[in-house]
Amino acid sequence: MEYRTWITEALRLHFEEHLPRVVAGRRLGVPKSTVCSMFVRFCKAGLSWPLPAGLSERELDARLYGSASTVPVAL
């Protein structure tokens, strides 16, 4: 998974489908602690839903995890 492509889907499930954060993460196969951490970072970054137009997954990842974000890549 390049970048954290699950993030936008977790946000959509939470804000549009009104699923609890943990349920959204479970549906995507993402651990509870990871999802909860992402939502904390989302709030601290001052972001809101819907995301700003034109914000790419790469830019979102950088806003949440820093520009030096390292994402494990499956080989």
GUKOLDO-488193 format. One record per residue (C-alpha): residue number from 1; residue in one letter; chain; x negated, y, z. Coordinates in Angstrom, 1 decimal. Example, Ala and Ser with C-alpha at 12.3 -4.5 7.8 and 13.67 -1.06 7.14 Angstrom:
BEGIN
NULUM  num  residuo  cadena       X       Y       Z
NULUM    1        A       A   -12.3    -4.5     7.8
NULUM    2        S       A   -13.7    -1.1     7.1
***
This chain:
BEGIN
NULUM  num  residuo  cadena       X       Y       Z
NULUM    1        M       A     0.0     0.0     0.0
NULUM    2        E       A    -1.7     3.2    -1.1
NULUM    3        Y       A    -1.3     5.9     1.4
NULUM    4        R       A     1.6     5.2     3.7
NULUM    5        T       A     4.3     4.8     1.2
NULUM    6        W       A     6.7     3.6     3.9
NULUM    7        I       A     6.8     7.0     5.5
NULUM    8        T       A     9.2     8.7     3.1
NULUM    9        E       A    11.5     5.7     3.2
NULUM   10        A       A    11.5     5.6     7.0
NULUM   11        L       A    12.3     9.3     7.1
NULUM   12        R       A    15.1     8.8     4.5
NULUM   13        L       A    16.6     5.9     6.5
NULUM   14        H       A    16.5     7.9     9.7
NULUM   15        F       A    17.8    11.2     8.4
NULUM   16        E       A    20.1    10.2     5.6
NULUM   17        E       A    21.3     6.7     6.7
NULUM   18        H       A    21.3     7.7    10.4
NULUM   19        L       A    19.4     4.6    11.4
NULUM   20        P       A    17.5     4.8    14.7
NULUM   21        R       A    13.7     5.2    14.1
NULUM   22        V       A    12.9     1.7    15.3
NULUM   23        V       A    15.5     0.1    13.1
NULUM   24        A       A    14.2     2.0    10.1
NULUM   25        G       A    10.7     0.7    10.8
NULUM   26        R       A    11.9    -2.8    11.4
NULUM   27        R       A    13.7    -2.8     8.0
NULUM   28        L       A    10.4    -1.7     6.4
NULUM   29        G       A     8.3    -4.2     8.3
NULUM   30        V       A     6.4    -1.5    10.2
NULUM   31        P       A     5.6    -1.9    13.9
NULUM   32        K       A     7.6     0.0    16.4
NULUM   33        S       A     4.6     1.9    17.8
NULUM   34        T       A     3.5     2.9    14.3
NULUM   35        V       A     6.9     4.3    13.4
NULUM   36        C       A     7.3     6.2    16.7
NULUM   37        S       A     3.8     7.7    16.3
NULUM   38        M       A     4.7     8.8    12.8
NULUM   39        F       A     7.8    10.6    13.9
NULUM   40        V       A     5.9    12.3    16.7
NULUM   41        R       A     3.3    13.5    14.1
NULUM   42        F       A     6.1    14.6    11.8
NULUM   43        C       A     7.6    16.8    14.5
NULUM   44        K       A     4.1    18.2    15.5
NULUM   45        A       A     3.3    19.0    11.9
NULUM   46        G       A     6.4    21.2    11.7
NULUM   47        L       A     8.0    19.3     8.9
NULUM   48        S       A    11.7    18.9     8.3
NULUM   49        W       A    14.0    16.8     6.2
NULUM   50        P       A    14.4    17.0     3.4
NULUM   51        L       A    10.7    17.3     2.7
NULUM   52        P       A     9.5    20.4     0.8
NULUM   53        A       A     9.9    20.1    -3.0
NULUM   54        G       A     6.7    18.8    -4.6
NULUM   55        L       A     5.1    17.4    -1.5
NULUM   56        S       A     3.4    14.2    -2.6
NULUM   57        E       A     2.9    11.1    -0.5
NULUM   58        R       A    -0.8    12.0    -0.4
NULUM   59        E       A    -0.1    15.5     0.9
NULUM   60        L       A     2.4    14.2     3.4
NULUM   61        D       A    -0.2    11.6     4.6
NULUM   62        A       A    -2.7    14.4     5.0
NULUM   63        R       A    -0.3    16.6     7.0
NULUM   64        L       A     0.5    13.8     9.3
NULUM   65        Y       A    -2.8    12.1     9.7
NULUM   66        G       A    -5.4    14.7     8.7
NULUM   67        S       A    -7.2    15.3     5.4
NULUM   68        A       A    -9.8    12.7     6.3
NULUM   69        S       A    -7.1    10.1     6.6
NULUM   70        T       A    -8.3     6.6     5.9
NULUM   71        V       A    -5.8     4.1     4.8
NULUM   72        P       A    -6.7     0.4     4.7
NULUM   73        V       A    -6.5    -1.0     1.2
NULUM   74        A       A    -5.8    -4.7     0.7
NULUM   75        L       A    -8.3    -6.3    -1.6
***
